[in-house]
Amino acid sequence: AVPLEAPLLMYWQLYFSLSFTVAGIAYIISIAIRDISNVIITGVIFAVILSLFEGFVGKIGDQAQWCYSHWAGRAASNIELIEGYNVNTTIPEYCSADARYGSEVNCFRDDDQQLISFYDLIVPEPHRSPDLMQDFAILLIIGFLVRIIAFTFLHLWDRGNRK
């Protein structure tokens, strides 16, 4: 097992945000599919498919701002690498002074020869420019949206059962 390096409270915040969102998605699936065994299988398949949009699979996750796994992956990499291992997210000032500086003096460049931080070098492109509070906020917004959708489905589909 790999030890977690960041403060435990940050992992709990990620767990709460992620479980809030996933539970909302589970509500939608359980309302749409009434048989419990099919709900579980559908939920697992749904989670596996959405994990492709997280960012580590090239071109699939590049524009996946709508997907909860994208924001959860950004938050997880931010927590573990920045808070846990203290990976540098800044570009040293001396790097912009001379274009000849390279990785031997912590001056890193992307494919377009633009200066990037060490963090941006080691994470997938959709995870660059970390902002943990934004990632948590978007996870919670997605969670509220899917719960509103679930409530609407419940209201519409169970209308015939009410007297």
VOFIMAR-798498 format. One record per residue (C-alpha): chain; residue in three letters; z, y, x; residue number from 1. Coordinates in steps of 0.5 Angstrom, whole numbers, plus 2048, in hexadecimal, padded with zeros to 3 digits. Layout:
N
<rec ch="A" aa="ALA" z="Z" y="Y" x="X" i="NUM"/>
...
# end
This chain:
163
<rec ch="A" aa="ALA" z="800" y="800" x="800" i="1"/>
<rec ch="A" aa="VAL" z="7FE" y="807" x="802" i="2"/>
<rec ch="A" aa="PRO" z="804" y="80C" x="802" i="3"/>
<rec ch="A" aa="LEU" z="804" y="812" x="7FE" i="4"/>
<rec ch="A" aa="GLU" z="805" y="818" x="802" i="5"/>
<rec ch="A" aa="ALA" z="805" y="81E" x="7FD" i="6"/>
<rec ch="A" aa="PRO" z="80B" y="81F" x="7F9" i="7"/>
<rec ch="A" aa="LEU" z="80C" y="81B" x="7F4" i="8"/>
<rec ch="A" aa="LEU" z="80D" y="820" x="7EE" i="9"/>
<rec ch="A" aa="MET" z="805" y="822" x="7F0" i="10"/>
<rec ch="A" aa="TYR" z="803" y="81B" x="7EE" i="11"/>
<rec ch="A" aa="TRP" z="807" y="81B" x="7E8" i="12"/>
<rec ch="A" aa="GLN" z="804" y="821" x="7E6" i="13"/>
<rec ch="A" aa="LEU" z="7FD" y="81E" x="7E7" i="14"/>
<rec ch="A" aa="TYR" z="7FF" y="817" x="7E3" i="15"/>
<rec ch="A" aa="PHE" z="802" y="81C" x="7DD" i="16"/>
<rec ch="A" aa="SER" z="7FB" y="820" x="7DD" i="17"/>
<rec ch="A" aa="LEU" z="7F7" y="819" x="7DE" i="18"/>
<rec ch="A" aa="SER" z="7FB" y="815" x="7D9" i="19"/>
<rec ch="A" aa="PHE" z="7FA" y="81B" x="7D4" i="20"/>
<rec ch="A" aa="THR" z="7F3" y="81B" x="7D4" i="21"/>
<rec ch="A" aa="VAL" z="7F2" y="813" x="7D4" i="22"/>
<rec ch="A" aa="ALA" z="7F6" y="812" x="7CE" i="23"/>
<rec ch="A" aa="GLY" z="7F2" y="817" x="7CB" i="24"/>
<rec ch="A" aa="ILE" z="7EC" y="814" x="7CC" i="25"/>
<rec ch="A" aa="ALA" z="7EF" y="80D" x="7CA" i="26"/>
<rec ch="A" aa="TYR" z="7F1" y="810" x="7C4" i="27"/>
<rec ch="A" aa="ILE" z="7E9" y="812" x="7C2" i="28"/>
<rec ch="A" aa="ILE" z="7E7" y="80A" x="7C4" i="29"/>
<rec ch="A" aa="SER" z="7ED" y="807" x="7C0" i="30"/>
<rec ch="A" aa="ILE" z="7EB" y="80B" x="7BA" i="31"/>
<rec ch="A" aa="ALA" z="7E3" y="80A" x="7BB" i="32"/>
<rec ch="A" aa="ILE" z="7E5" y="802" x="7BC" i="33"/>
<rec ch="A" aa="ARG" z="7EA" y="7FF" x="7B8" i="34"/>
<rec ch="A" aa="ASP" z="7EA" y="7F8" x="7BB" i="35"/>
<rec ch="A" aa="ILE" z="7F0" y="7F9" x="7C0" i="36"/>
<rec ch="A" aa="SER" z="7EC" y="7F4" x="7C5" i="37"/>
<rec ch="A" aa="ASN" z="7E6" y="7F8" x="7C5" i="38"/>
<rec ch="A" aa="VAL" z="7EA" y="7FE" x="7C6" i="39"/>
<rec ch="A" aa="ILE" z="7ED" y="7FC" x="7CD" i="40"/>
<rec ch="A" aa="ILE" z="7E6" y="7F9" x="7CF" i="41"/>
<rec ch="A" aa="THR" z="7E3" y="7FF" x="7CD" i="42"/>
<rec ch="A" aa="GLY" z="7E8" y="804" x="7D1" i="43"/>
<rec ch="A" aa="VAL" z="7E8" y="800" x="7D7" i="44"/>
<rec ch="A" aa="ILE" z="7E0" y="800" x="7D8" i="45"/>
<rec ch="A" aa="PHE" z="7E0" y="808" x="7D6" i="46"/>
<rec ch="A" aa="ALA" z="7E5" y="809" x="7DB" i="47"/>
<rec ch="A" aa="VAL" z="7E1" y="805" x="7E0" i="48"/>
<rec ch="A" aa="ILE" z="7DB" y="809" x="7DE" i="49"/>
<rec ch="A" aa="LEU" z="7DE" y="810" x="7DF" i="50"/>
<rec ch="A" aa="SER" z="7E1" y="80E" x="7E5" i="51"/>
<rec ch="A" aa="LEU" z="7DA" y="80F" x="7E8" i="52"/>
<rec ch="A" aa="PHE" z="7DA" y="816" x="7E6" i="53"/>
<rec ch="A" aa="GLU" z="7E0" y="817" x="7EB" i="54"/>
<rec ch="A" aa="GLY" z="7DC" y="81A" x="7F1" i="55"/>
<rec ch="A" aa="PHE" z="7DC" y="814" x="7F6" i="56"/>
<rec ch="A" aa="VAL" z="7D5" y="811" x="7F3" i="57"/>
<rec ch="A" aa="GLY" z="7D0" y="816" x="7F5" i="58"/>
<rec ch="A" aa="LYS" z="7CC" y="81A" x="7F0" i="59"/>
<rec ch="A" aa="ILE" z="7CF" y="817" x="7EA" i="60"/>
<rec ch="A" aa="GLY" z="7D6" y="81B" x="7EB" i="61"/>
<rec ch="A" aa="ASP" z="7D2" y="821" x="7EE" i="62"/>
<rec ch="A" aa="GLN" z="7D2" y="825" x="7E7" i="63"/>
<rec ch="A" aa="ALA" z="7D8" y="821" x="7E3" i="64"/>
<rec ch="A" aa="GLN" z="7DC" y="827" x="7E2" i="65"/>
<rec ch="A" aa="TRP" z="7DD" y="824" x="7DA" i="66"/>
<rec ch="A" aa="CYS" z="7E0" y="81E" x="7DD" i="67"/>
<rec ch="A" aa="TYR" z="7E7" y="81D" x="7DD" i="68"/>
<rec ch="A" aa="SER" z="7E7" y="818" x="7E3" i="69"/>
<rec ch="A" aa="HIS" z="7E3" y="81E" x="7E7" i="70"/>
<rec ch="A" aa="TRP" z="7E9" y="822" x="7E7" i="71"/>
<rec ch="A" aa="ALA" z="7EE" y="81D" x="7E8" i="72"/>
<rec ch="A" aa="GLY" z="7EB" y="81B" x="7EE" i="73"/>
<rec ch="A" aa="ARG" z="7EB" y="822" x="7F1" i="74"/>
<rec ch="A" aa="ALA" z="7F2" y="823" x="7EF" i="75"/>
<rec ch="A" aa="ALA" z="7F4" y="81C" x="7F2" i="76"/>
<rec ch="A" aa="SER" z="7F0" y="81E" x="7F9" i="77"/>
<rec ch="A" aa="ASN" z="7F3" y="825" x="7F9" i="78"/>
<rec ch="A" aa="ILE" z="7FA" y="822" x="7F8" i="79"/>
<rec ch="A" aa="GLU" z="7FA" y="81C" x="7FD" i="80"/>
<rec ch="A" aa="LEU" z="7F6" y="820" x="803" i="81"/>
<rec ch="A" aa="ILE" z="7F8" y="827" x="802" i="82"/>
<rec ch="A" aa="GLU" z="7FF" y="826" x="800" i="83"/>
<rec ch="A" aa="GLY" z="800" y="81F" x="803" i="84"/>
<rec ch="A" aa="TYR" z="7FD" y="81F" x="80A" i="85"/>
<rec ch="A" aa="ASN" z="7FC" y="827" x="80A" i="86"/>
<rec ch="A" aa="VAL" z="7F5" y="827" x="80B" i="87"/>
<rec ch="A" aa="ASN" z="7F2" y="82E" x="80D" i="88"/>
<rec ch="A" aa="THR" z="7EE" y="831" x="808" i="89"/>
<rec ch="A" aa="THR" z="7EC" y="838" x="80B" i="90"/>
<rec ch="A" aa="ILE" z="7E7" y="839" x="810" i="91"/>
<rec ch="A" aa="PRO" z="7EA" y="83C" x="817" i="92"/>
<rec ch="A" aa="GLU" z="7E7" y="843" x="818" i="93"/>
<rec ch="A" aa="TYR" z="7E4" y="842" x="81F" i="94"/>
<rec ch="A" aa="CYS" z="7DF" y="83D" x="81C" i="95"/>
<rec ch="A" aa="SER" z="7DB" y="843" x="819" i="96"/>
<rec ch="A" aa="ALA" z="7DB" y="847" x="81F" i="97"/>
<rec ch="A" aa="ASP" z="7D7" y="842" x="823" i="98"/>
<rec ch="A" aa="ALA" z="7D2" y="83D" x="820" i="99"/>
<rec ch="A" aa="ARG" z="7D2" y="838" x="826" i="100"/>
<rec ch="A" aa="TYR" z="7DA" y="836" x="824" i="101"/>
<rec ch="A" aa="GLY" z="7DA" y="82F" x="821" i="102"/>
<rec ch="A" aa="SER" z="7DE" y="82A" x="81F" i="103"/>
<rec ch="A" aa="GLU" z="7E2" y="829" x="826" i="104"/>
<rec ch="A" aa="VAL" z="7E5" y="830" x="824" i="105"/>
<rec ch="A" aa="ASN" z="7E6" y="82E" x="81D" i="106"/>
<rec ch="A" aa="CYS" z="7E0" y="832" x="81A" i="107"/>
<rec ch="A" aa="PHE" z="7DC" y="82E" x="815" i="108"/>
<rec ch="A" aa="ARG" z="7D6" y="82F" x="812" i="109"/>
<rec ch="A" aa="ASP" z="7D2" y="82C" x="80C" i="110"/>
<rec ch="A" aa="ASP" z="7CB" y="829" x="80B" i="111"/>
<rec ch="A" aa="ASP" z="7C9" y="831" x="80A" i="112"/>
<rec ch="A" aa="GLN" z="7CD" y="833" x="811" i="113"/>
<rec ch="A" aa="GLN" z="7D2" y="837" x="80D" i="114"/>
<rec ch="A" aa="LEU" z="7D9" y="837" x="80F" i="115"/>
<rec ch="A" aa="ILE" z="7DE" y="832" x="80B" i="116"/>
<rec ch="A" aa="SER" z="7E5" y="830" x="80C" i="117"/>
<rec ch="A" aa="PHE" z="7E7" y="82A" x="80F" i="118"/>
<rec ch="A" aa="TYR" z="7E9" y="828" x="807" i="119"/>
<rec ch="A" aa="ASP" z="7E2" y="829" x="805" i="120"/>
<rec ch="A" aa="LEU" z="7DF" y="825" x="80A" i="121"/>
<rec ch="A" aa="ILE" z="7E3" y="81F" x="808" i="122"/>
<rec ch="A" aa="VAL" z="7E3" y="81F" x="801" i="123"/>
<rec ch="A" aa="PRO" z="7DD" y="81E" x="7FC" i="124"/>
<rec ch="A" aa="GLU" z="7D9" y="825" x="7FB" i="125"/>
<rec ch="A" aa="PRO" z="7DC" y="825" x="7F3" i="126"/>
<rec ch="A" aa="HIS" z="7E3" y="825" x="7F6" i="127"/>
<rec ch="A" aa="ARG" z="7E2" y="82B" x="7FB" i="128"/>
<rec ch="A" aa="SER" z="7E5" y="832" x="7FA" i="129"/>
<rec ch="A" aa="PRO" z="7EC" y="82F" x="7F7" i="130"/>
<rec ch="A" aa="ASP" z="7F0" y="832" x="7F2" i="131"/>
<rec ch="A" aa="LEU" z="7F5" y="82D" x="7EF" i="132"/>
<rec ch="A" aa="MET" z="7F8" y="832" x="7EA" i="133"/>
<rec ch="A" aa="GLN" z="7F0" y="832" x="7E7" i="134"/>
<rec ch="A" aa="ASP" z="7F0" y="82B" x="7E7" i="135"/>
<rec ch="A" aa="PHE" z="7F6" y="82A" x="7E3" i="136"/>
<rec ch="A" aa="ALA" z="7F4" y="82F" x="7DE" i="137"/>
<rec ch="A" aa="ILE" z="7ED" y="82C" x="7DD" i="138"/>
<rec ch="A" aa="LEU" z="7F0" y="825" x="7DC" i="139"/>
<rec ch="A" aa="LEU" z="7F5" y="828" x="7D7" i="140"/>
<rec ch="A" aa="ILE" z="7EF" y="82B" x="7D4" i="141"/>
<rec ch="A" aa="ILE" z="7EB" y="825" x="7D3" i="142"/>
<rec ch="A" aa="GLY" z="7F1" y="821" x="7D1" i="143"/>
<rec ch="A" aa="PHE" z="7F2" y="826" x="7CB" i="144"/>
<rec ch="A" aa="LEU" z="7EB" y="826" x="7C9" i="145"/>
<rec ch="A" aa="VAL" z="7EB" y="81F" x="7C9" i="146"/>
<rec ch="A" aa="ARG" z="7F1" y="81F" x="7C5" i="147"/>
<rec ch="A" aa="ILE" z="7EE" y="824" x="7C0" i="148"/>
<rec ch="A" aa="ILE" z="7E8" y="820" x="7BF" i="149"/>
<rec ch="A" aa="ALA" z="7EC" y="819" x="7BE" i="150"/>
<rec ch="A" aa="PHE" z="7F0" y="81D" x="7B9" i="151"/>
<rec ch="A" aa="THR" z="7E9" y="81F" x="7B5" i="152"/>
<rec ch="A" aa="PHE" z="7E7" y="818" x="7B6" i="153"/>
<rec ch="A" aa="LEU" z="7ED" y="816" x="7B3" i="154"/>
<rec ch="A" aa="HIS" z="7ED" y="81B" x="7AD" i="155"/>
<rec ch="A" aa="LEU" z="7E6" y="819" x="7AB" i="156"/>
<rec ch="A" aa="TRP" z="7E5" y="812" x="7AC" i="157"/>
<rec ch="A" aa="ASP" z="7EC" y="811" x="7A8" i="158"/>
<rec ch="A" aa="ARG" z="7EA" y="816" x="7A3" i="159"/>
<rec ch="A" aa="GLY" z="7E8" y="810" x="79E" i="160"/>
<rec ch="A" aa="ASN" z="7EF" y="80C" x="79F" i="161"/>
<rec ch="A" aa="ARG" z="7F3" y="812" x="79C" i="162"/>
<rec ch="A" aa="LYS" z="7F4" y="813" x="795" i="163"/>
# end
